[in-house]
Amino acid sequence: MFCIIYKRHMRIIDVHIHVGHRFEWTERAKEVWMDIGPYVPEIFDKEERQLPQQYGDAIKREGVFGGILIPEYSPLTAGVMPFERAKEIHDVHPELIPIANLNPNYHDNLMDAFEEQLKNGARGLKLHPIHGFFYANDQKLYPLYEKCEKEGLPVMFHAGTSLFKGAKMRYSDPYTFDDVINDFPDMKTILCHGGRGFWYQIAEFMVKSFKNVYIDVSGLPPKNLLQYFPSMKKFSHKFLFGTDFPGAPGIKKNYDTIKELIQDNGAMERIGFRNAYDLFGFWKEDVIPEDRVNP
Ligand SMILES: [Zn+2]
């Protein structure tokens, strides 16, 4: 019995994993983000194509139970890493689940593109306003939010600054997220990076005030999290572990730093596993053999 409980405490879900061939990313994205991680030599071939098997293996080796794979369509800042990249990895690692990505400046018909990605296995929607140059409260996006709210699909927003060249901060205005949260109170909304830069307090306020708002702590130095979010432990049911892979020093390393910081196994189980498991419906993938779950 003890053994089972212990194992559960060790399970990790990383809700923030980027995908794409290396050459699909902009030079700046490689330089300031991707290359800070140790993973590049192993997950791309000589032509800089992602290797789906190795990509997932590198993630699973860190003790990851499951994860969310994020494509992106932001040609002017990050690059175009199409949905197929997430699907390629998912096909060999079913516990790594793709999320849809859309950009109103890229996709002519947002709903058609969304339906197509959902049909191919996407669970939820990730939007990247600061890289794609649109506002979260753009009315063009409202039918998508309606659908997500109705069908219980989580919506992730990049909420915070970006170091990628050309990123425009006004598109990350936290009050645009606040509009959406107020207009779709039953939609599961995740503020990725929790307002990174100088909007931490606003992001934390939203998590505390709105039932369905969460923060994913990816792309932040784990040791500083309690400074950014003093209520993180008390609101451990509203925070999600994520890394921004492959641009992270290490999944397990980040996880262990947060665990050390939080000093509470129950809170850590919620942040590192349970909240994401419930939000994204990982029980549908719960047929994973025990030996592939974190030892
Ligand atoms: Zn990211």
Residues whose N, C-alpha, C, O or C-beta is under 5 A from the ligand:
A	BS01	ZN	D244
